[in-house]
Amino acid sequence: MEMQQFRYDNKIVRNFIYASLLFGVVGMSVGLLVALFYLFPNLTDGIPWLSYGRLRPLHTNAVIFAFVGNAVFAGVYYSLQRLLKARMYSDFLSQVNFWGWQLIILGAAITLPMGITTSKEYAELEWPFDIAIALVWVAFGINMIGTIIKRRERHIYV
């Protein structure tokens, strides 16, 4: 029996974990600032992009999509490779997934405090972001399905 050797793509997992930690700190710091508005309502008077109504959606989106979203991607990239005993189908699609997701987060961090929003709870981002999110998820889906197809573990027992 020949021993096959291969390497998992741990770099993409690390990238998503680092991004998750960074955005966790940022998102929760914004949440702390938003909470301080309950004690000190005039904390940022005169600065519209630091008002409660603009920072609250930034906080919720940062925690849900940036912190948790990056953690979910890290978990999937880590576990999928090990369950299937195969490297990800495409390193390029992994990079598209990572950098596309970070650019969407950056765009949200810029537009939400500016008040550019659809005013829908947890769906505040404007339509170009919706298209970008769909494209990033399609790239992720293709990468995931490609990895499932090329897997080395024939019987998935999980």
C-alpha positions in Angstrom: 0.0 0.0 0.0 1.4 3.3 -1.1 1.4 6.2 1.4 0.0 9.4 -0.1 1.1 12.7 1.2 -0.7 16.0 0.8 -1.1 19.3 2.8 -4.2 21.0 4.0 -4.6 24.7 3.2 -4.2 26.0 6.7 -3.3 29.5 5.5 -6.9 30.3 4.5 -8.1 29.0 7.9 -5.6 31.3 9.7 -6.6 34.3 7.6 -10.3 33.9 8.5 -9.4 33.3 12.2 -7.3 36.5 12.3 -10.0 38.5 10.5 -12.6 37.1 12.9 -10.5 38.1 16.0 -9.9 41.6 14.6 -13.5 42.2 13.7 -14.6 40.8 17.0 -12.6 43.4 18.8 -13.8 46.2 16.5 -17.5 45.1 16.5 -17.6 44.7 20.2 -15.8 48.0 20.8 -18.4 49.8 18.7 -21.0 47.9 20.7 -19.5 49.3 23.9 -19.6 52.8 22.5 -23.3 52.3 21.5 -24.0 51.0 25.1 -22.3 54.2 26.5 -25.0 56.2 24.7 -27.5 54.9 27.2 -25.5 56.5 30.0 -24.2 59.5 28.2 -26.7 60.4 25.4 -24.7 63.5 24.2 -21.4 61.6 24.1 -20.8 62.3 20.4 -23.0 65.4 19.8 -22.3 67.1 16.5 -20.7 64.2 14.8 -23.4 62.6 12.7 -21.4 59.5 11.6 -20.9 58.7 15.3 -24.5 58.9 16.3 -26.4 56.0 17.9 -28.6 55.5 14.8 -25.5 55.0 12.5 -23.3 53.0 14.9 -25.9 50.5 16.0 -26.2 48.9 12.5 -22.4 49.0 12.2 -22.1 47.1 15.5 -24.7 44.4 14.6 -23.3 43.9 11.1 -19.7 43.8 12.4 -20.5 41.2 15.0 -22.8 39.1 12.9 -21.2 39.2 9.5 -17.5 40.1 10.2 -16.9 38.4 13.5 -19.2 35.4 13.2 -19.1 35.2 9.4 -15.3 34.9 9.3 -15.4 32.3 12.1 -17.9 30.2 10.2 -15.8 30.3 7.1 -12.7 29.4 9.1 -14.6 26.4 10.7 -15.8 25.2 7.3 -12.4 25.5 5.6 -10.8 23.7 8.5 -13.3 20.8 9.0 -14.1 20.2 5.3 -10.5 19.5 4.4 -10.1 17.1 7.2 -13.4 15.3 6.8 -12.8 14.8 3.1 -9.0 14.2 3.5 -8.5 16.6 0.6 -7.1 20.1 0.1 -9.6 22.7 -1.1 -10.5 22.4 -4.7 -9.1 25.9 -5.6 -6.8 28.1 -3.7 -7.9 30.9 -6.0 -11.5 30.5 -5.0 -10.5 30.4 -1.4 -8.7 33.7 -1.8 -11.7 35.2 -3.7 -13.9 34.1 -0.8 -11.6 35.6 1.8 -10.7 38.9 0.1 -14.2 39.4 -1.3 -15.7 39.0 2.2 -13.2 41.4 3.7 -14.0 44.0 1.0 -17.7 43.7 1.7 -17.0 44.2 5.4 -14.9 47.2 4.7 -17.6 48.7 2.4 -20.1 48.2 5.2 -17.8 49.9 7.7 -17.7 52.9 5.4 -21.2 53.2 4.2 -23.2 52.4 7.4 -21.8 55.3 9.4 -22.4 57.6 6.4 -26.1 56.7 6.6 -26.1 54.9 3.2 -28.4 52.1 4.1 -31.7 50.4 3.0 -33.0 50.8 6.6 -33.9 47.1 6.9 -32.9 45.3 10.0 -29.9 43.0 9.4 -30.2 43.8 5.7 -29.0 47.4 5.7 -26.4 47.2 2.9 -27.3 48.6 -0.5 -27.9 46.4 -3.5 -24.3 46.4 -4.9 -23.2 44.7 -1.7 -26.0 42.1 -2.1 -24.6 41.2 -5.5 -21.1 41.0 -4.1 -22.2 38.8 -1.2 -24.0 36.5 -3.7 -20.8 36.3 -5.8 -18.6 35.5 -2.8 -21.0 32.8 -1.6 -21.1 31.3 -5.2 -17.3 31.2 -5.2 -17.4 29.5 -1.8 -20.0 27.0 -3.0 -18.1 26.1 -6.1 -15.0 25.6 -4.0 -16.8 23.4 -1.5 -18.6 21.3 -4.1 -15.3 20.9 -6.0 -13.6 19.7 -2.8 -16.4 17.2 -2.1 -16.1 15.8 -5.7 -12.3 15.4 -5.5 -12.3 14.0 -1.9 -10.1 11.2 -0.9 -12.4 9.9 1.8 -15.1 7.9 -0.1 -17.3 7.1 2.8 -18.2 10.2 4.8 -19.2 9.0 8.3 -20.1 12.2 10.0 
